[in-house]
Structure formats: structure tokens, C-alpha cells
């Protein structure tokens, strides 16, 4: 019934879904804060690696995930397995938020969720291509967790990223109504979370929010590719600034023999905050970069094959240049401080 209404009035239906998701998520999270339940569910205690100074509830997932899952079941019932896996990951991650789970247990849960979705809906490509896509989906699952450390960043990533998905699925060359409305709902819920997460942040996502959101980013990207809504490069381009930040930081830590899952302050966004840009300016800078990539990604959907990959290559140069700029400023910062000491 909802999809029939969407076909009759796509803009109005998408707007209604976004508003409902926004209001529902904001209401849930405001209630958790006002009742004090937020602090009892999960609280982040700052340490020497944190960018914030006060204990902050990590309950964003309690608003974003239920809203996203319900919207997914209602707007895209064929994606029920994706919804079920998101709930499974939220439950495992909430245990991790409260009690702490071994890394092998967390990663095993991530693998189970990704393998289930790919096995139930295999794309018509060689097995090695599916394995590669599965690995990239696993990386997106964990990427959100790595990037949930600065006010407004993870919430903005979800708002713009799923908004980019929604634009392509609703108005792209190969529309998919269910995927478009589901993506719109996640973007709306992310905006509701962002009202409490933008600087000064009153809550963070926590593992129970960041892990399911990362999974949904990967699963929606896979679903759209498997159904022909967009090419394989599209999800990577939409989330490219954050994928690049987390990937480069991970490779650097691995090269030094460090444990990549441990908390640290080496991400590009963390360095931007520490360089004096602050949380708000850092988040807004990332929003602009991500928005530019999303506009290019949706525009490139209408290019011929060679033009699409040329756009991807050109944007990669832009992202690399942005990273090099932060690296250059950070080196000068470190040199200045080492000289003063």
C-alpha cells in the first residue's frame, strides 16, 4: 500500500517517511535523556584518547536502529533479512557496550550477518567478486564504530550517506521504491539523532548504533548493486571520505604493529579537531566534502561506463589531496610542538 502511494506521489511519500523517522528517533532519544535511562544503558567515560571531556551516554542506537528497522520492514519487506541482521548486530553490540565482548565474538557476529545477506541474495558475479564485496561490507560495519568519536560526525555521515542512497534509488536511472524509502527513513532517523549529537554532543551512537548503521550502509549498497539500482562503485563513492580516513589510519597502525581495534586519536577527523578546528567546524568540513562526493556520484550514474570510472578516479584525487592537506598541517603542528619541548 505504501509503495502504491509512493508511485502516485514519490516526493510527498519520501518526505512523510523522513519526517516520521526524524520525529520518532528524536522523541525516543529525548525521552531516554530526560528520564535518566540513557546513562544507565551505556555511558562513555573519557580517557586520554578521547576528544570529549565529560561522560556522555552512548545510546544513539536505541533511537536510530528501531526506527530504521521498522521503516525497512514497512517500506521494503523483501529486505526483511537485512532488518533481522541489523537487530542481531544491535543486540550483540549492546552487550559489548555494557559488558565488553572479545574482539573475536564481535567480528564473528559481523561475518555471520554479512554472509547471510550475500548467501540469501547472491549477485550474478564470480565467487571471488562476492567475497571481495563481502569484505568491503565488513569494513563498512566497523568503519562507523571507528568514526563515532567526534560531535556530529557519525550522525552527519548517516544523514548524507543514506540521503545519497535515497536520491539515487528514488530519482536515479533505475529507481527502486522500497530501497529509496528505506534509505530516506535511515537518513531521517540520523537527523533526529544529530539534533543531540551535533556539537556540543549530548549523546553518541555507541556500538549498538554504529555497528548496525555500518551494516545497513553496506547491505543497502549491496542490495542496490545486486538489484541494478547503481553500479558497484556507487556506495564507495558516497561514503568515500570516511572510508578513506578509516582505511588509511588502519593501514598506518597495522604497519606499526599496533592493535587497530584499540581506541586512539590518529584519524584525520581527530587530528583536525586537535589542530584547533573544533568539533563543529570539523563536522561541517566533512559534510561539505561528503555532499560534493554524493552530488558527483548521483550525477555520474548517467555517464557512460568510462565516464563513471573517470569520475571515481577524479574524486579519489580530491580525497587524497584533502588527506595530504591534513597530513601537512599535522606534521607542522608536531614539528612546532617538538621544537618547543
C-alpha positions as CSV (number, residue, x, y, z in Angstrom):
1,X,0.0,0.0,0.0
2,X,2.8,2.4,0.9
3,X,4.7,1.6,-2.3
4,X,1.5,2.2,-4.3
5,X,1.2,5.6,-2.7
6,X,4.8,6.3,-3.4
7,X,4.3,5.7,-7.1
8,X,1.4,8.2,-7.1
9,X,3.3,10.8,-5.1
10,X,7.0,10.0,-4.7
11,X,8.2,13.3,-3.3
12,X,5.3,13.5,-0.7
13,X,5.7,9.9,0.4
14,X,9.5,10.2,0.8
15,X,9.0,13.5,2.7
16,X,6.5,11.9,5.0
17,X,8.8,8.9,5.8
18,X,11.7,11.2,6.5
19,X,9.6,13.4,8.9
20,X,8.2,10.4,10.7
21,X,11.6,8.8,11.1
22,X,13.1,12.1,12.3
23,X,10.4,12.7,14.9
24,X,10.3,9.1,16.2
25,X,14.1,9.0,16.7
26,X,14.3,12.4,18.3
27,X,11.4,11.6,20.6
28,X,13.0,8.2,21.7
29,X,16.4,9.8,22.4
30,X,15.0,12.8,24.2
31,X,12.9,10.5,26.4
32,X,16.0,8.4,27.3
33,X,17.9,11.6,28.3
34,X,15.0,13.2,30.3
35,X,14.3,10.0,32.2
36,X,18.0,9.4,33.0
37,X,17.8,6.0,31.4
38,X,20.4,7.0,28.9
39,X,23.2,7.0,31.4
40,X,22.2,3.5,32.8
41,X,22.1,1.9,29.3
42,X,25.7,2.9,28.3
43,X,28.0,5.8,29.1
44,X,31.3,6.7,27.5
45,X,33.9,7.7,30.1
46,X,36.6,10.0,28.6
47,X,40.2,8.8,28.7
48,X,43.5,10.2,27.2
49,X,42.4,9.1,23.7
50,X,39.0,10.8,23.8
51,X,38.1,14.1,22.1
52,X,35.5,15.0,24.7
53,X,35.9,15.7,28.4
54,X,32.6,14.8,30.0
55,X,30.9,11.3,30.4
56,X,28.4,11.0,27.5
57,X,25.6,8.4,27.0
58,X,26.2,6.1,24.1
59,X,22.5,5.4,23.3
60,X,22.1,6.8,19.8
61,X,21.4,3.3,18.5
62,X,18.4,3.0,20.7
63,X,16.7,5.6,18.6
64,X,18.2,5.1,15.2
65,X,18.1,1.3,14.9
66,X,14.4,0.6,15.9
67,X,13.2,3.4,13.6
68,X,15.4,2.2,10.7
69,X,14.4,-1.5,11.2
70,X,10.6,-0.7,11.4
71,X,10.8,1.5,8.4
72,X,12.8,-1.1,6.5
73,X,10.2,-3.8,7.2
74,X,7.3,-1.5,6.2
75,X,8.8,0.1,3.1
76,X,10.9,-2.8,1.7
77,X,9.5,-6.1,3.1
78,X,11.7,-8.1,0.7
79,X,14.7,-6.8,2.8
80,X,13.4,-8.5,6.0
81,X,16.7,-10.4,6.4
82,X,18.7,-7.2,6.3
83,X,16.4,-5.9,9.1
84,X,16.8,-9.1,11.1
85,X,20.6,-9.0,10.8
86,X,20.6,-5.3,11.9
87,X,18.6,-6.3,15.0
88,X,21.0,-9.2,15.7
89,X,24.1,-6.9,15.5
90,X,22.4,-4.3,17.7
91,X,21.8,-6.9,20.4
92,X,25.4,-8.2,20.2
93,X,26.8,-4.6,20.2
94,X,24.6,-3.6,23.2
95,X,26.2,-6.4,25.2
96,X,29.6,-5.1,24.1
97,X,28.6,-1.6,25.2
98,X,27.5,-2.8,28.6
99,X,29.9,-5.6,29.5
100,X,32.6,-5.7,26.8
101,X,32.9,-8.7,24.4
102,X,36.1,-10.3,23.0
103,X,37.0,-9.0,19.5
104,X,36.6,-12.5,18.0
105,X,33.0,-12.6,19.2
106,X,32.2,-9.2,17.8
107,X,33.8,-10.0,14.4
108,X,32.2,-13.4,14.2
109,X,28.7,-11.7,14.5
110,X,29.6,-9.2,11.8
111,X,30.7,-12.0,9.5
112,X,27.5,-14.0,10.1
113,X,25.3,-11.0,9.2
114,X,27.2,-10.2,6.0
115,X,27.4,-13.8,4.9
116,X,23.7,-14.4,5.5
117,X,22.7,-11.4,3.3
118,X,25.0,-12.3,0.5
119,X,24.1,-16.0,0.6
120,X,20.4,-15.3,0.6
121,X,20.7,-12.8,-2.2
122,X,23.8,-13.6,-4.3
123,X,24.7,-11.3,-7.2
124,X,25.3,-12.9,-10.6
125,X,29.1,-12.4,-10.4
126,X,32.0,-14.8,-9.8
127,X,32.5,-16.1,-6.3
128,X,35.7,-14.0,-5.8
129,X,33.8,-10.8,-6.6
130,X,31.2,-11.7,-4.0
131,X,34.0,-12.4,-1.5
132,X,35.5,-9.0,-2.2
133,X,32.2,-7.2,-1.8
134,X,31.6,-9.1,1.4
135,X,35.0,-8.0,2.8
136,X,34.1,-4.4,1.9
137,X,30.7,-4.7,3.7
138,X,32.6,-6.0,6.8
139,X,34.8,-3.0,6.6
140,X,31.8,-0.6,6.5
141,X,30.3,-2.4,9.5
142,X,33.4,-1.5,11.6
143,X,34.0,1.9,9.9
144,X,31.1,3.5,11.7
145,X,32.4,2.4,15.0
146,X,35.8,4.0,14.3
147,X,34.3,7.3,13.2
148,X,31.9,7.7,16.2
149,X,34.3,9.9,18.1
150,X,33.6,13.5,17.2
151,X,30.5,15.6,17.7
152,X,28.2,15.3,14.7
153,X,30.4,13.2,12.5
154,X,28.8,9.8,12.5
155,X,25.3,11.3,12.5
156,X,26.2,13.5,9.6
157,X,27.8,10.6,7.7
158,X,24.5,8.6,8.1
159,X,22.3,11.6,7.1
160,X,24.3,12.4,3.9
161,X,25.2,8.8,3.0
162,X,21.8,7.3,3.3
163,X,20.4,10.6,1.8
164,X,22.7,9.9,-1.2
165,X,21.3,6.4,-1.5
166,X,17.8,7.7,-1.3
167,X,18.4,10.2,-4.1
168,X,19.8,7.5,-6.4
169,X,17.1,4.9,-5.6
170,X,14.2,7.4,-5.9
171,X,15.4,9.6,-8.8
172,X,18.2,7.7,-10.5
173,X,18.3,5.9,-13.8
174,X,17.0,2.6,-12.2
175,X,14.6,3.5,-9.4
176,X,13.9,1.1,-6.5
177,X,11.0,2.4,-4.4
178,X,11.5,0.2,-1.4
179,X,15.2,0.8,-1.2
180,X,14.7,4.6,-1.7
181,X,12.1,4.9,1.1
182,X,14.1,2.7,3.5
183,X,17.2,4.9,2.8
184,X,15.1,8.0,3.4
185,X,13.9,6.6,6.7
186,X,17.5,6.0,7.9
187,X,18.5,9.5,6.8
188,X,15.6,10.9,8.7
189,X,16.4,8.9,11.8
190,X,20.0,10.1,11.6
191,X,18.9,13.7,11.5
192,X,16.9,13.1,14.7
193,X,20.0,11.7,16.3
194,X,22.0,14.6,15.0
195,X,19.9,17.1,17.0
196,X,21.5,15.6,20.1
197,X,24.9,14.6,18.6
198,X,26.0,17.9,16.9
199,X,28.4,20.0,19.0
200,X,28.1,20.1,21.9
201,X,27.2,16.4,21.7
202,X,24.8,15.1,24.4
203,X,24.9,11.5,23.1
204,X,27.0,9.3,20.8
205,X,25.9,6.3,18.8
206,X,27.7,3.6,20.8
207,X,28.4,0.2,19.3
208,X,24.6,-0.6,19.4
209,X,24.1,2.2,16.9
210,X,27.4,2.4,14.9
211,X,27.7,-1.3,14.1
212,X,24.1,-1.8,12.7
213,X,24.3,1.5,10.8
214,X,27.6,0.4,9.2
215,X,26.0,-2.9,8.3
216,X,23.0,-1.1,6.8
217,X,25.3,1.1,4.8
218,X,27.0,-2.0,3.3
219,X,23.8,-4.0,3.0
220,X,21.9,-1.2,1.2
221,X,24.8,-0.6,-1.0
222,X,25.0,-4.3,-1.9
223,X,21.2,-4.5,-2.4
224,X,21.2,-1.6,-4.8
225,X,24.0,-3.1,-6.8
226,X,22.5,-6.6,-6.8
227,X,19.2,-5.1,-8.0
228,X,20.7,-2.8,-10.6
229,X,19.9,0.5,-8.9
230,X,23.5,1.6,-9.1
231,X,27.0,0.3,-10.1
232,X,29.4,-1.3,-7.7
233,X,31.4,1.9,-7.3
234,X,28.4,4.0,-6.1
235,X,28.3,3.1,-2.4
236,X,32.1,3.5,-2.1
237,X,32.0,7.0,-3.7
238,X,29.1,8.0,-1.5
239,X,31.0,7.1,1.7
240,X,34.4,7.8,0.3
241,X,35.7,10.4,2.8
242,X,35.1,8.2,5.7
243,X,36.2,5.0,4.0
244,X,39.5,6.8,3.1
245,X,40.0,8.1,6.6
246,X,39.4,4.8,8.4
247,X,41.4,2.8,5.8
248,X,44.5,4.9,5.7
249,X,44.5,5.1,9.5
250,X,44.1,1.3,9.8
251,X,46.9,0.6,7.4
252,X,49.3,3.0,9.2
253,X,48.5,1.3,12.5
254,X,49.0,-2.1,11.1
255,X,52.3,-1.1,9.5
256,X,53.5,-0.1,13.0
257,X,52.3,-3.3,14.5
258,X,49.6,-1.7,16.6
259,X,46.3,-3.2,17.6
260,X,43.9,-1.5,15.2
261,X,40.8,-2.1,17.4
262,X,42.1,-0.2,20.3
263,X,41.0,3.4,20.8
264,X,43.3,6.1,19.5
265,X,43.4,9.7,18.2
266,X,45.0,9.3,14.8
267,X,42.1,9.6,12.4
268,X,42.1,12.6,10.1
269,X,39.0,14.0,11.8
270,X,40.6,13.6,15.2
271,X,43.7,15.5,14.0
272,X,41.5,18.2,12.6
273,X,39.8,18.7,15.9
274,X,43.2,18.7,17.7
275,X,44.6,21.2,15.2
276,X,42.2,23.7,16.5
277,X,39.3,23.4,14.1
278,X,37.0,22.2,16.8
279,X,34.1,19.7,16.6
280,X,31.6,21.9,14.7
281,X,34.0,23.2,12.0
282,X,35.4,19.7,11.5
283,X,32.0,18.2,11.1
284,X,30.9,20.9,8.7
285,X,34.0,20.5,6.6
286,X,33.4,16.8,6.3
287,X,29.7,17.4,5.5
288,X,30.8,19.6,2.5
289,X,33.3,17.0,1.3
290,X,30.7,14.2,1.6
291,X,28.0,16.3,-0.1
292,X,30.2,17.1,-3.0
293,X,31.0,13.3,-3.5
294,X,27.3,12.4,-3.3
295,X,26.4,15.0,-5.9
296,X,29.1,13.7,-8.2
297,X,28.1,10.1,-7.5
298,X,24.5,10.7,-8.5
299,X,25.5,12.8,-11.5
300,X,27.9,10.1,-12.7
301,X,25.1,7.5,-12.7
302,X,24.1,9.0,-16.0
303,X,27.6,8.9,-17.5
304,X,28.7,6.1,-19.9
305,X,30.8,3.3,-18.3
306,X,34.2,5.0,-19.0
307,X,32.9,8.4,-17.7
308,X,31.7,6.8,-14.5
309,X,35.1,5.4,-13.7
310,X,36.8,8.6,-14.7
311,X,34.6,10.4,-12.1
312,X,35.6,7.9,-9.5
313,X,39.3,8.4,-10.3
314,X,38.9,12.1,-10.3
315,X,37.2,12.1,-6.9
316,X,39.8,9.8,-5.5
317,X,42.4,12.5,-6.3
318,X,40.3,15.1,-4.5
319,X,40.0,12.9,-1.3
320,X,43.8,12.1,-1.4
321,X,44.5,15.8,-1.7
322,X,42.3,16.6,1.3
323,X,44.1,13.9,3.3
324,X,47.5,15.3,2.2
325,X,46.5,18.8,3.4
326,X,45.6,17.4,6.8
327,X,48.9,15.4,7.0
328,X,50.9,18.5,6.0
329,X,49.3,20.6,8.7
330,X,49.7,17.9,11.3
331,X,53.4,17.5,10.5
332,X,53.9,21.2,11.0
333,X,52.0,21.0,14.3
334,X,54.1,18.1,15.5
335,X,57.4,19.8,14.5
336,X,56.4,23.1,16.2
337,X,55.5,21.2,19.5
338,X,58.6,19.1,19.4
339,X,60.7,22.2,19.0
340,X,59.0,23.9,22.0
341,X,59.7,20.9,24.2
